[in-house]
Amino acid sequence: MTDLAAEAPPRAAGALSNLAVISFVWRQWMRKPRLYGAYVAFMALATLADVFVPVAAGRLIDSISGADADPLGGAHWMALALFLALAAGVNIARQIGVRIEIVATSTVMADMTTDAFERVQAFSADWHANAFAGSLVRKITRSMRAFEEITMYLWAGILPGLGVTYGLGVYMLLNWPLAGAYVLAVNTLFIVATLLMMERYVRPQNLVSNARDADLGGAVADALTSITTVKGFGAEARETDRFARFADDWRREIRRTWFRFVDTWAVQTVLVLALQAGLAGLLLAMWQAGDASAGDVVFALTAFLVMAGYMRRFGEEVQSLQKGLDDIQDVAGFMAQPLQIADAPGAPDFQPGQGVITFDQVRFTYGGQDAPLYKDFTLTIKAGEKIALVGPTGSGKSTFVKLIQRLYDVDNGAIRIDGQDVRDVTQTSLRRAIAVVPQDPALFHRTIAENIAYARPGASRDDIVAAAKRARAHAFIEALPQGYDTLVGERGVKLSGGERQRVAIARAILADAPILVFDEATSSLDNETERDIQDALAEVMAGKTAIVIAHRLSTIRDADRILVFDGGAIVEQGTHAELSARPGGAYSRLAALAKT
C-alpha cells in the first residue's frame, strides 16, 4: 500500500499552542470590541440571574411550607414573582446577547477569512508548489466555523457555566460550609480533569485527524482538477482506490479521536454523579438534624440540577472549544508565519520606465539544493531589446524570468529594472509592469471577457475586443454561443490549448506592460495561426523590452539577441546569423537537434 504520509503535502514542524491560538482569536474579537463587550455584559447578567434562580426557588418553598407561612399573606406571591423574574431575566439577557453576537461574529468571520485568503496569496510560489489547493480551501473554510464555535462555546457556555457553578458553590459555602466546600472541590476537580484530558489526551489525536481531513480535501482537488488526465488514461477506478486509502486513513484517525472524546465524557459523568450523591446526602443529613429547612433542600436539589446541566455542557463545550481551537490553528499559523518573500517596510511602487533590465553579479540557489544555479551572473538587457532564451531543460531560462518577477529572492548581487532594485519596490507594482504569457496558460472559470480584462480591471468592451483581435482570438470567440460572455471552465478546460494561448496573449496585450515575457507562447498553435500570431507579437513587442523563451528556434530568428543557457550560465550570445555561423557551437548543436 502507498504511504499516504509520503503522498500528503508537507506540514509545519509543530502545532501552535492553545495559548497562541487563543491570542489569535482574541485579536479577532478585538475587531469589534464594543459589540463583543455588550455581548459579554448580557451573558454576565444572564449568569448572575441564573445563580439566584435556585435561591428564589428555595425562598418560594419556605414561604409556603415554613412555620411562618401565611396563605392569606403576600410573601409567597412576592417569592413567586422574584422566581419568575429571575428565570425570565436569564432568557431575555441571553436573547439580547446572542443577537449582538450574531452581528459581530458574522462580520469578523468574513474579515478573518478574507485576511487569511490574502495572506495565503502572499506566500511564495515555492510555498504554493508544496501545498494542496484543496487542503488550503478546507483549512480556511474550516476556520470560519471554528471561530463561530469558539465564540459561542466560550462566552455563552463555558464561562457562564463556571460563573453559575462557582457562584452557587460560594453561596453554599457561606450558608453550609461543609456542603459548599464539597461542591467547590468536586467542581474544581471536574474542570481540572476536563482541561488536562483535552490538552494532553484528546488534542494530540485531534490534530492528527484534522491533518487527515485536510489530506482528504487535497486528494479530491488533486484528482478533480486533473480530471481530463484521469479520464484520458481510464484511471477513474485507480483514483477512487487512492481516495479510498486516504478516506480509510481519515476514518481510522477520526475514530480514535471520537473515542478519546467519549473517554473524557465517561470521567466527567463519574464526577457529576459524585456531586449528585454527595450534595444530596449532605443536605438530607442537615435537614434531618434540623440544620436545613425544606426550602434549603429544594434549593440544593435545584442547584444541583442547574450545576449538573452546566457541568455536562461544560464537558461537551470544552470538547467543542478544543476542536474549534484545533480547527482554527491552521489559519492562525498562516497569519503568524513570516512571508517567504516580503516587501521592504515602506517600499514604494515600481516606476515603469523604458524596460532596462540588469543582473549584477547575481547568485541564486533553489531551496533544498546545495549548489547554486547562478553564480556571479551579470547581464544587461537594453530598453526595447528583443531577447531570446534558449538552452536545455534546467539550464536556467525559466529561473531568469522568475527572478525578474521576484518570485524568488537572489542570494547575492542585485536585479534592477530601470535602475530600481526589485527588492526595494512592492511586488504587486513590479509584476504589473511585466506581462507574462506562459507555455500552458491557466484561465479562471470566468467569462472570456473577464479573463482578458484581468490584465486591466475596468477595461471597456471595445478595449477587450481590440486586444483579442490583435491576438487573432476574436474570430473563434465570436463563433462561440455566448461570445465574449462564454464561461471557459476551471483552468480554461472548455477551450483548446491554442485558444487558451490566444486569450492569454490578448490579456498580455491589454496589460500594455513595458516588459513582455513569452514562454513558448505559440507552441500550441497550428502553423497558419502561429504565423498570424508571430506577426501580431512582432507588432506588440515594438518599442517594448521582450523576453522570449524558445524551444523552436524558428520562432526567434528575428531576435535582437539570443542568449544560450547551460548550467545557469550564458555560454553564447548573439543574433541568429552570428550564432549559426559558429560551427560546433552550442546554438549550432541545438539547431541541428531541432532539424532531426
Backbone torsions as a table, in degrees:
resi	resn	phi	psi	omega
1	MET	NA	143.2	179.4
2	THR	-64.6	140.2	175.3
3	ASP	-75.0	107.5	-176.4
4	LEU	-65.4	-32.6	179.0
5	ALA	-62.8	-33.2	178.6
6	ALA	-72.4	-30.7	-180.0
7	GLU	-76.8	-26.6	-174.8
8	ALA	-74.5	153.6	178.0
9	PRO	-69.1	154.8	180.0
10	PRO	-65.2	145.7	179.4
11	ARG	-119.0	170.2	-179.9
12	ALA	-60.4	155.1	-175.2
13	ALA	-64.1	-32.1	-178.5
14	GLY	-154.5	156.7	-179.6
15	ALA	-77.9	152.9	174.4
16	LEU	-69.6	151.1	175.7
17	SER	-72.8	159.5	176.9
18	ASN	-57.8	-37.5	-179.1
19	LEU	-63.0	-41.4	179.3
20	ALA	-66.0	-39.0	179.8
21	VAL	-68.6	-42.7	178.3
22	ILE	-62.0	-37.4	176.9
23	SER	-61.4	-40.6	177.1
24	PHE	-63.6	-44.7	-179.8
25	VAL	-64.1	-38.7	178.5
26	TRP	-59.2	-40.6	179.0
27	ARG	-64.6	-29.7	176.4
28	GLN	-71.3	-40.9	177.1
29	TRP	-61.4	-35.1	-177.5
30	MET	-71.8	-4.2	171.9
31	ARG	-66.8	-31.0	-179.1
32	LYS	-131.1	64.8	-172.4
33	PRO	-63.5	-36.2	-178.5
34	ARG	-69.2	-44.1	179.6
35	LEU	-64.4	-45.3	-179.9
36	TYR	-69.9	-30.4	175.3
37	GLY	-63.9	-43.1	177.4
38	ALA	-65.5	-40.1	178.8
39	TYR	-60.0	-48.1	-179.8
40	VAL	-64.0	-37.5	-179.8
41	ALA	-62.4	-45.0	179.6
42	PHE	-68.6	-34.8	175.7
43	MET	-65.8	-35.9	178.3
44	ALA	-66.9	-40.5	176.9
45	LEU	-61.7	-43.6	178.9
46	ALA	-62.5	-39.6	179.6
47	THR	-65.0	-44.7	179.7
48	LEU	-61.3	-43.3	178.4
49	ALA	-63.8	-37.5	-178.4
50	ASP	-65.6	-32.4	178.9
51	VAL	-62.7	-37.5	-173.7
52	PHE	-92.8	-1.7	175.6
53	VAL	-62.0	-48.6	176.9
54	PRO	-62.2	-35.6	178.1
55	VAL	-61.7	-45.3	179.2
56	ALA	-64.7	-35.8	178.1
57	ALA	-63.9	-41.7	177.9
58	GLY	-64.4	-41.1	179.0
59	ARG	-64.8	-35.3	178.5
60	LEU	-64.4	-43.4	179.2
61	ILE	-64.4	-43.0	179.0
62	ASP	-62.9	-33.7	-177.9
63	SER	-70.1	-19.3	-179.9
64	ILE	-113.2	-7.9	-177.5
65	SER	-127.0	-7.8	-177.4
66	GLY	-76.8	174.7	-178.8
67	ALA	-65.2	-28.2	-178.6
68	ASP	-95.5	11.5	-178.1
69	ALA	-63.5	134.4	-178.7
70	ASP	-130.0	104.8	-178.6
71	PRO	-57.9	-28.3	-177.3
72	LEU	-88.8	-10.9	180.0
73	GLY	-81.5	179.7	-177.6
74	GLY	-109.6	6.7	-176.1
75	ALA	-62.4	-39.3	-177.1
76	HIS	-69.4	-32.9	177.6
77	TRP	-69.0	-38.0	177.0
78	MET	-65.2	-41.7	178.1
79	ALA	-63.0	-41.0	178.6
80	LEU	-65.0	-41.8	179.6
81	ALA	-61.8	-41.0	179.0
82	LEU	-65.1	-42.8	179.3
83	PHE	-60.2	-47.3	-178.8
84	LEU	-67.7	-37.8	-180.0
85	ALA	-64.2	-42.3	178.1
86	LEU	-65.1	-44.0	179.6
87	ALA	-61.7	-43.1	178.7
88	ALA	-67.2	-38.8	-179.7
89	GLY	-60.6	-38.1	177.8
90	VAL	-56.8	-49.4	-174.8
91	ASN	-74.4	-36.2	179.1
92	ILE	-65.7	-45.7	-179.8
93	ALA	-62.3	-39.9	178.9
94	ARG	-66.3	-41.4	179.3
95	GLN	-58.7	-47.6	-179.2
96	ILE	-64.5	-45.1	-178.7
97	GLY	-61.1	-44.1	-178.4
98	VAL	-65.1	-38.1	178.7
99	ARG	-64.3	-38.0	176.2
100	ILE	-66.2	-42.1	-178.5
101	GLU	-62.7	-37.4	179.8
102	ILE	-59.8	-45.2	179.7
103	VAL	-62.1	-46.7	-176.6
104	ALA	-68.0	-48.3	-173.5
105	THR	-67.9	-40.3	179.6
106	SER	-62.3	-37.5	178.3
107	THR	-67.8	-46.5	-178.1
108	VAL	-66.2	-38.9	179.0
109	MET	-58.3	-45.1	179.9
110	ALA	-64.8	-44.1	-178.8
111	ASP	-67.0	-42.4	-179.1
112	MET	-63.1	-43.5	-179.7
113	THR	-66.7	-38.4	177.0
114	THR	-62.8	-42.8	177.9
115	ASP	-62.4	-40.8	179.7
116	ALA	-64.3	-41.7	177.7
117	PHE	-62.1	-43.9	178.9
118	GLU	-62.5	-40.6	-178.6
119	ARG	-65.3	-45.9	-179.0
120	VAL	-63.7	-38.2	176.4
121	GLN	-61.0	-32.2	-176.6
122	ALA	-76.1	-13.8	178.3
123	PHE	-67.7	157.5	-173.2
124	SER	-69.3	161.2	176.7
125	ALA	-61.0	-34.0	178.4
126	ASP	-64.9	-40.6	178.2
127	TRP	-62.0	-44.8	-179.2
128	HIS	-67.5	-29.7	178.8
129	ALA	-65.1	-22.2	-179.4
130	ASN	-103.6	13.7	-178.4
131	ALA	-127.6	138.1	174.1
132	PHE	-74.7	127.6	177.2
133	ALA	-59.8	-39.8	179.8
134	GLY	-62.8	-37.6	178.4
135	SER	-66.4	-40.7	179.5
136	LEU	-63.5	-42.8	178.3
137	VAL	-59.5	-44.4	-178.5
138	ARG	-64.0	-41.7	-178.5
139	LYS	-66.1	-42.5	-177.5
140	ILE	-69.4	-46.5	-179.0
141	THR	-68.7	-33.4	178.2
142	ARG	-64.7	-32.3	-178.3
143	SER	-68.1	-28.9	178.8
144	MET	-60.6	-52.5	179.7
145	ARG	-65.8	-34.3	179.5
146	ALA	-61.6	-43.1	-180.0
147	PHE	-62.4	-41.9	178.3
148	GLU	-60.6	-44.5	-178.5
149	GLU	-67.2	-42.2	179.0
150	ILE	-59.4	-47.2	-178.9
151	THR	-61.8	-47.9	-176.1
152	MET	-66.4	-48.6	-174.7
153	TYR	-70.6	-33.4	-178.4
154	LEU	-75.7	-52.4	-172.0
155	TRP	-85.5	-26.5	-179.4
156	ALA	-104.5	-6.6	-177.1
157	GLY	-126.6	-67.4	-170.8
158	ILE	-66.7	-53.2	-177.1
159	LEU	-66.6	-43.9	173.8
160	PRO	-60.3	-37.9	178.6
161	GLY	-62.0	-42.9	177.3
162	LEU	-64.7	-39.7	179.5
163	GLY	-62.1	-42.9	-178.1
164	VAL	-70.2	-48.5	-175.9
165	THR	-65.3	-42.2	178.8
166	TYR	-74.5	-33.1	176.5
167	GLY	-62.7	-44.3	177.7
168	LEU	-66.4	-38.0	178.8
169	GLY	-62.5	-41.9	178.4
170	VAL	-66.1	-40.6	177.5
171	TYR	-59.2	-44.7	178.5
172	MET	-65.1	-39.5	-179.1
173	LEU	-60.5	-36.4	-179.8
174	LEU	-73.3	-29.6	-176.8
175	ASN	-100.9	-38.8	178.9
176	TRP	-135.6	87.4	-171.4
177	PRO	-51.7	-41.7	-177.9
178	LEU	-65.4	-48.0	-179.9
179	ALA	-63.7	-41.6	-180.0
180	GLY	-64.1	-42.5	179.4
181	ALA	-63.1	-39.2	179.3
182	TYR	-64.0	-45.9	-179.1
183	VAL	-61.5	-46.7	-179.0
184	LEU	-64.0	-37.8	-179.8
185	ALA	-66.0	-46.3	-179.6
186	VAL	-66.0	-41.3	178.0
187	ASN	-59.9	-44.3	-179.1
188	THR	-64.6	-43.1	177.9
189	LEU	-61.5	-41.1	179.4
190	PHE	-60.1	-47.3	-176.5
191	ILE	-67.2	-46.4	-178.8
192	VAL	-62.4	-44.8	-179.8
193	ALA	-62.1	-42.2	-179.7
194	THR	-63.0	-47.9	-177.2
195	LEU	-65.9	-40.8	179.4
196	LEU	-65.0	-42.4	-179.9
197	MET	-66.7	-37.2	178.4
198	MET	-64.5	-46.9	-174.6
199	GLU	-71.7	-43.0	-170.2
200	ARG	-103.8	-17.2	-176.2
201	TYR	-112.2	-46.4	-174.9
202	VAL	-86.0	-46.7	-171.2
203	ARG	-59.3	-45.1	-179.8
204	PRO	-56.4	-41.4	179.6
205	GLN	-72.4	-34.8	-179.9
206	ASN	-64.7	-36.2	177.1
207	LEU	-64.3	-36.9	178.0
208	VAL	-65.3	-45.8	-179.4
209	SER	-66.9	-32.9	174.9
210	ASN	-63.2	-40.7	178.5
211	ALA	-63.8	-40.4	177.2
212	ARG	-65.6	-35.0	177.5
213	ASP	-63.8	-42.9	178.1
214	ALA	-65.5	-38.7	177.3
215	ASP	-62.6	-36.9	179.2
216	LEU	-62.0	-45.7	177.3
217	GLY	-63.0	-38.8	178.4
218	GLY	-64.8	-38.6	178.9
219	ALA	-64.4	-39.5	177.6
220	VAL	-62.4	-50.3	-177.8
221	ALA	-63.4	-39.7	-177.9
222	ASP	-61.3	-42.7	-178.8
223	ALA	-75.1	-44.0	-174.3
224	LEU	-72.1	-32.9	177.8
225	THR	-73.5	-14.6	176.7
226	SER	-115.7	31.7	-173.2
227	ILE	-62.1	-30.7	178.5
228	THR	-63.6	-42.2	177.6
229	THR	-65.9	-41.7	179.0
230	VAL	-58.1	-49.8	-179.1
231	LYS	-67.7	-35.3	-179.2
232	GLY	-61.4	-30.8	178.7
233	PHE	-102.6	9.7	-179.6
234	GLY	56.4	39.8	-170.3
235	ALA	-103.8	20.5	-178.2
236	GLU	-58.1	-45.2	-178.4
237	ALA	-64.6	-37.4	179.7
238	ARG	-65.1	-42.6	178.9
239	GLU	-67.9	-35.7	176.5
240	THR	-63.0	-41.6	177.9
241	ASP	-63.1	-41.3	178.9
242	ARG	-63.6	-44.8	178.1
243	PHE	-63.0	-38.2	179.9
244	ALA	-62.2	-33.7	177.7
245	ARG	-67.5	-42.1	175.6
246	PHE	-62.6	-43.1	-179.1
247	ALA	-64.2	-37.6	179.7
248	ASP	-68.4	-37.5	176.8
249	ASP	-64.1	-43.4	177.2
250	TRP	-61.9	-44.5	-179.1
251	ARG	-59.0	-42.3	-179.2
252	ARG	-63.9	-44.0	-177.3
253	GLU	-74.0	-39.4	-179.4
254	ILE	-69.3	-30.8	176.8
255	ARG	-64.8	-42.0	177.2
256	ARG	-62.6	-40.6	178.7
257	THR	-61.8	-48.3	-177.9
258	TRP	-62.9	-38.7	178.2
259	PHE	-65.0	-34.4	177.6
260	ARG	-68.6	-35.0	173.7
261	PHE	-62.1	-42.7	-179.1
262	VAL	-66.4	-38.5	177.4
263	ASP	-59.6	-42.8	178.4
264	THR	-63.2	-40.8	179.0
265	TRP	-61.1	-38.6	-179.7
266	ALA	-63.2	-43.0	178.1
267	VAL	-63.0	-41.2	179.7
268	GLN	-64.0	-40.2	-179.7
269	THR	-62.0	-41.1	178.7
270	VAL	-60.6	-42.5	-178.6
271	LEU	-69.8	-35.6	176.6
272	VAL	-65.4	-42.2	178.3
273	LEU	-64.4	-36.2	177.6
274	ALA	-64.6	-39.9	176.9
275	LEU	-63.2	-44.1	-178.9
276	GLN	-61.3	-50.1	-177.0
277	ALA	-65.2	-46.3	-176.5
278	GLY	-67.1	-44.5	-177.9
279	LEU	-67.0	-44.9	179.8
280	ALA	-62.4	-43.1	-179.7
281	GLY	-63.1	-43.2	-179.3
282	LEU	-64.7	-45.4	-178.4
283	LEU	-68.8	-37.1	177.1
284	LEU	-66.2	-38.7	178.3
285	ALA	-64.4	-39.8	179.0
286	MET	-69.8	-35.6	176.8
287	TRP	-64.7	-41.9	-179.9
288	GLN	-64.1	-34.2	-179.9
289	ALA	-84.1	-1.0	179.7
290	GLY	81.5	12.6	-179.8
291	ASP	-93.0	-1.6	179.6
292	ALA	-145.0	143.4	179.5
293	SER	-89.0	173.3	176.1
294	ALA	-60.5	-37.8	177.6
295	GLY	-64.0	-35.3	177.6
296	ASP	-64.9	-39.6	178.5
297	VAL	-65.3	-42.9	177.8
298	VAL	-61.6	-41.5	176.9
299	PHE	-58.4	-46.7	-177.6
300	ALA	-62.9	-43.6	-180.0
301	LEU	-66.8	-41.4	177.3
302	THR	-64.3	-42.7	178.5
303	ALA	-61.4	-39.9	178.5
304	PHE	-62.8	-44.9	-179.6
305	LEU	-60.0	-41.7	178.1
306	VAL	-64.9	-48.1	-178.2
307	MET	-65.1	-41.5	-179.3
308	ALA	-61.8	-41.2	177.5
309	GLY	-61.5	-45.1	179.4
310	TYR	-67.0	-37.4	-179.0
311	MET	-67.6	-40.7	177.2
312	ARG	-63.9	-44.2	178.7
313	ARG	-66.9	-33.9	179.2
314	PHE	-58.3	-45.7	178.7
315	GLY	-60.3	-47.1	-180.0
316	GLU	-65.9	-40.2	-176.7
317	GLU	-71.9	-34.6	175.8
318	VAL	-65.4	-39.7	175.4
319	GLN	-60.0	-46.3	179.7
320	SER	-66.5	-38.2	177.5
321	LEU	-62.7	-44.6	179.5
322	GLN	-63.7	-40.2	176.8
323	LYS	-62.7	-40.8	178.1
324	GLY	-63.0	-42.9	178.3
325	LEU	-62.7	-37.9	178.4
326	ASP	-69.9	-37.9	-178.7
327	ASP	-69.6	-31.9	-176.0
328	ILE	-90.6	-7.8	-173.4
329	GLN	-68.3	-24.7	177.6
330	ASP	-63.8	-46.2	179.0
331	VAL	-67.7	-38.9	175.8
332	ALA	-59.8	-38.4	177.3
333	GLY	-66.8	-39.8	176.8
334	PHE	-58.3	-44.5	-176.6
335	MET	-70.5	-26.9	180.0
336	ALA	-86.5	-21.2	-176.1
337	GLN	-73.0	127.9	179.1
338	PRO	-66.9	148.3	178.1
339	LEU	-69.1	138.1	179.3
340	GLN	-68.0	-36.9	176.4
341	ILE	-129.8	110.3	-173.4
342	ALA	-117.9	149.5	173.0
343	ASP	-68.5	144.6	175.0
344	ALA	-65.8	145.7	178.9
345	PRO	-54.4	127.5	179.1
346	GLY	70.0	19.5	-177.5
347	ALA	-60.1	135.0	177.5
348	PRO	-80.3	167.1	174.3
349	ASP	-72.0	150.3	175.0
350	PHE	-67.2	136.4	179.4
351	GLN	-104.5	102.8	-177.8
352	PRO	-58.9	137.1	177.0
353	GLY	-124.6	-132.4	-178.1
354	GLN	-87.6	-10.1	176.5
355	GLY	94.9	33.7	175.6
356	VAL	-80.1	127.3	-177.3
357	ILE	-118.0	129.2	-178.2
358	THR	-129.2	126.3	169.4
359	PHE	-102.3	119.9	-174.8
360	ASP	-115.8	96.7	177.8
361	GLN	49.3	53.0	-176.4
362	VAL	-80.1	134.0	171.4
363	ARG	-120.8	130.8	-178.0
364	PHE	-144.4	135.3	178.6
365	THR	-131.1	130.6	175.7
366	TYR	-70.1	145.6	177.9
367	GLY	-58.4	137.1	179.9
368	GLY	86.8	-3.4	178.7
369	GLN	-112.8	146.0	-178.7
370	ASP	-86.3	-41.7	-175.9
371	ALA	-88.7	135.6	177.6
372	PRO	-71.5	148.5	175.3
373	LEU	-80.3	-45.4	177.4
374	TYR	-107.4	134.3	175.8
375	LYS	-131.8	117.3	179.8
376	ASP	50.1	45.7	-177.3
377	PHE	-80.0	121.1	-178.2
378	THR	-129.2	132.2	-178.1
379	LEU	-163.5	146.1	173.0
380	THR	-128.3	130.7	175.3
381	ILE	-109.0	125.0	-176.3
382	LYS	-74.3	161.1	176.1
383	ALA	-63.0	131.0	177.6
384	GLY	76.8	5.9	-178.8
385	GLU	-81.5	140.3	176.1
386	LYS	-100.6	112.6	-175.2
387	ILE	-110.8	136.0	175.0
388	ALA	-112.9	136.7	177.8
389	LEU	-110.7	122.3	178.3
390	VAL	-130.3	162.0	179.6
391	GLY	147.9	167.2	-179.1
392	PRO	-67.2	164.1	177.3
393	THR	-59.1	134.6	179.6
394	GLY	83.9	9.4	-177.1
395	SER	-84.0	-12.3	176.5
396	GLY	116.5	8.1	-177.8
397	LYS	-67.7	-52.9	-179.0
398	SER	-65.3	-35.3	177.8
399	THR	-61.6	-37.9	178.1
400	PHE	-54.0	-47.4	-178.9
401	VAL	-69.9	-40.2	-179.0
402	LYS	-64.2	-35.3	179.0
403	LEU	-70.9	-35.1	176.2
404	ILE	-62.3	-39.7	179.1
405	GLN	-78.0	-5.9	-173.6
406	ARG	56.9	44.0	169.5
407	LEU	-77.2	-19.2	172.2
408	TYR	-135.2	156.8	174.5
409	ASP	-101.8	144.3	179.5
410	VAL	-76.2	155.9	177.3
411	ASP	-76.9	-44.5	179.8
412	ASN	-144.1	166.7	-179.1
413	GLY	80.2	-164.3	-177.0
414	ALA	-152.7	152.5	172.0
415	ILE	-118.3	125.0	-178.8
416	ARG	-122.4	139.6	173.3
417	ILE	-122.4	121.5	-175.5
418	ASP	52.1	40.4	176.2
419	GLY	79.3	0.3	-178.0
420	GLN	-105.8	122.6	176.2
421	ASP	-63.3	129.1	-176.2
422	VAL	-63.7	-18.9	179.0
423	ARG	-82.3	-12.7	-175.9
424	ASP	-96.5	-5.1	-178.8
425	VAL	-117.6	165.3	179.8
426	THR	-69.0	141.7	-177.9
427	GLN	-63.4	-40.1	-177.5
428	THR	-60.6	-47.8	-178.6
429	SER	-67.1	-34.8	178.3
430	LEU	-62.5	-48.1	-174.8
431	ARG	-72.1	-24.0	174.8
432	ARG	-67.4	-22.1	-179.5
433	ALA	-89.4	2.4	-178.9
434	ILE	-128.4	110.9	179.1
435	ALA	-94.2	125.9	-175.2
436	VAL	-117.7	131.5	171.6
437	VAL	-114.5	103.4	-177.0
438	PRO	-76.3	167.2	-179.7
439	GLN	-65.0	-38.1	178.9
440	ASP	-124.3	81.0	-174.6
441	PRO	-67.4	137.7	176.1
442	ALA	-102.9	127.5	179.2
443	LEU	-103.3	159.6	176.3
444	PHE	-82.5	152.9	176.3
445	HIS	-76.7	67.9	-179.8
446	ARG	-137.5	-175.1	-179.4
447	THR	-72.8	162.3	176.8
448	ILE	-60.7	-41.1	179.3
449	ALA	-60.8	-42.9	179.5
450	GLU	-65.5	-37.8	179.2
451	ASN	-66.1	-40.5	178.0
452	ILE	-68.6	-42.8	-177.1
453	ALA	-73.4	-4.8	179.3
454	TYR	-59.7	-27.2	179.0
455	ALA	-72.0	-28.1	-178.8
456	ARG	-144.8	86.7	-179.6
457	PRO	-55.5	137.6	179.7
458	GLY	90.0	1.0	178.7
459	ALA	-62.8	144.3	-179.9
460	SER	-73.9	161.9	178.0
461	ARG	-62.1	-36.6	179.0
462	ASP	-61.4	-41.8	178.6
463	ASP	-65.0	-39.5	179.6
464	ILE	-63.6	-46.9	-179.4
465	VAL	-64.2	-39.7	179.3
466	ALA	-62.4	-41.8	178.3
467	ALA	-65.5	-39.6	178.6
468	ALA	-64.4	-38.9	179.1
469	LYS	-65.1	-41.7	179.8
470	ARG	-66.9	-27.9	177.9
471	ALA	-88.6	6.1	-178.0
472	ARG	58.3	36.1	-179.8
473	ALA	-108.0	-15.5	-172.6
474	HIS	-59.8	-41.7	-175.0
475	ALA	-62.2	-48.5	-178.4
476	PHE	-70.6	-31.1	178.7
477	ILE	-66.7	-44.7	179.9
478	GLU	-63.6	-26.4	-179.2
479	ALA	-77.2	-14.0	178.9
480	LEU	-74.7	150.8	-176.2
481	PRO	-55.7	-41.2	180.0
482	GLN	-103.2	7.3	177.2
483	GLY	55.9	-129.1	-178.4
484	TYR	-70.0	-11.3	178.8
485	ASP	-96.1	13.9	179.3
486	THR	-75.1	129.0	173.5
487	LEU	-76.0	134.0	-172.1
488	VAL	-94.5	-4.9	-178.1
489	GLY	82.3	168.6	-177.8
490	GLU	-62.2	126.4	-177.8
491	ARG	60.6	15.1	177.3
492	GLY	80.4	28.2	-173.7
493	VAL	-66.4	-18.5	179.9
494	LYS	-76.0	-12.9	-179.5
495	LEU	-105.3	155.1	175.0
496	SER	-73.7	169.0	179.8
497	GLY	-60.3	-41.7	179.2
498	GLY	-66.7	-37.5	178.3
499	GLU	-66.5	-39.9	177.3
500	ARG	-62.2	-41.3	-179.0
501	GLN	-66.3	-36.9	179.6
502	ARG	-68.9	-36.6	174.8
503	VAL	-64.4	-41.4	179.1
504	ALA	-64.6	-37.2	177.7
505	ILE	-66.7	-41.0	177.2
506	ALA	-61.4	-38.5	178.2
507	ARG	-62.7	-42.6	179.0
508	ALA	-66.9	-36.7	178.0
509	ILE	-63.0	-44.3	-178.6
510	LEU	-65.4	-29.5	-180.0
511	ALA	-63.4	-32.3	179.1
512	ASP	51.8	44.0	-179.2
513	ALA	-81.4	151.6	179.8
514	PRO	-70.8	-19.2	179.2
515	ILE	-121.8	128.5	179.6
516	LEU	-117.0	138.8	177.7
517	VAL	-127.2	125.6	178.7
518	PHE	-122.0	114.6	179.6
519	ASP	-98.5	88.5	-177.5
520	GLU	48.0	53.6	-169.7
521	ALA	-69.9	-10.4	179.8
522	THR	-115.2	16.1	-172.8
523	SER	-68.4	-24.5	-177.0
524	SER	-98.6	13.0	-175.9
525	LEU	-104.4	151.0	174.1
526	ASP	-72.0	167.7	-172.7
527	ASN	-61.0	-41.6	-177.8
528	GLU	-66.7	-46.0	179.7
529	THR	-66.4	-35.3	179.2
530	GLU	-60.9	-40.2	178.4
531	ARG	-63.8	-41.5	177.6
532	ASP	-61.8	-45.0	-178.5
533	ILE	-66.1	-38.7	178.4
534	GLN	-60.0	-40.4	176.7
535	ASP	-63.0	-43.4	179.9
536	ALA	-64.5	-41.7	-179.3
537	LEU	-65.6	-38.6	177.8
538	ALA	-59.9	-38.3	177.6
539	GLU	-68.5	-43.1	-177.5
540	VAL	-65.9	-37.1	-174.5
541	MET	-80.3	-9.3	-179.0
542	ALA	-60.5	124.1	178.9
543	GLY	80.7	1.8	179.9
544	LYS	-118.0	155.8	173.4
545	THR	-79.7	124.0	-175.3
546	ALA	-125.4	136.6	176.6
547	ILE	-121.6	122.5	-177.4
548	VAL	-118.7	118.0	172.2
549	ILE	-88.5	119.6	-171.3
550	ALA	-125.9	141.3	171.1
551	HIS	-111.0	-32.2	175.1
552	ARG	-93.9	112.2	-173.2
553	LEU	-68.6	-17.6	-179.8
554	SER	-66.0	-20.1	-176.6
555	THR	-85.3	-5.6	-173.7
556	ILE	-124.0	19.5	-177.5
557	ARG	-61.8	-30.3	-176.7
558	ASP	-95.5	13.2	179.4
559	ALA	-66.5	143.5	176.5
560	ASP	-64.7	-34.1	-179.6
561	ARG	-153.0	136.3	177.5
562	ILE	-110.4	127.0	178.0
563	LEU	-105.3	121.1	-179.9
564	VAL	-98.3	115.7	-178.3
565	PHE	-96.3	146.7	171.5
566	ASP	-159.3	119.8	177.8
567	GLY	62.3	33.6	177.3
568	GLY	80.4	13.2	179.3
569	ALA	-132.5	153.4	175.3
570	ILE	-88.1	112.8	-176.1
571	VAL	-94.6	-20.5	176.1
572	GLU	-151.1	152.9	171.5
573	GLN	-155.0	149.0	-179.1
574	GLY	158.2	-173.3	176.9
575	THR	-80.8	170.6	179.5
576	HIS	-59.4	-43.7	-178.1
577	ALA	-65.0	-42.2	-178.5
578	GLU	-64.9	-44.4	-177.2
579	LEU	-72.7	-34.7	179.8
580	SER	-68.0	-24.3	-178.3
581	ALA	-81.4	0.9	-180.0
582	ARG	-101.5	94.6	-179.3
583	PRO	-63.2	135.0	179.7
584	GLY	81.0	1.1	178.9
585	GLY	-76.7	168.1	-178.1
586	ALA	-62.2	-41.3	-179.0
587	TYR	-68.2	-39.7	178.4
588	SER	-61.8	-39.3	178.2
589	ARG	-65.1	-42.7	177.7
590	LEU	-62.0	-40.1	179.5
591	ALA	-64.7	-39.5	179.2
592	ALA	-65.6	-40.4	178.3
593	LEU	-65.4	-35.8	-178.8
594	ALA	-65.6	-27.3	-178.3
595	LYS	-82.4	-18.8	-176.2
596	THR	-83.1	NA	NA
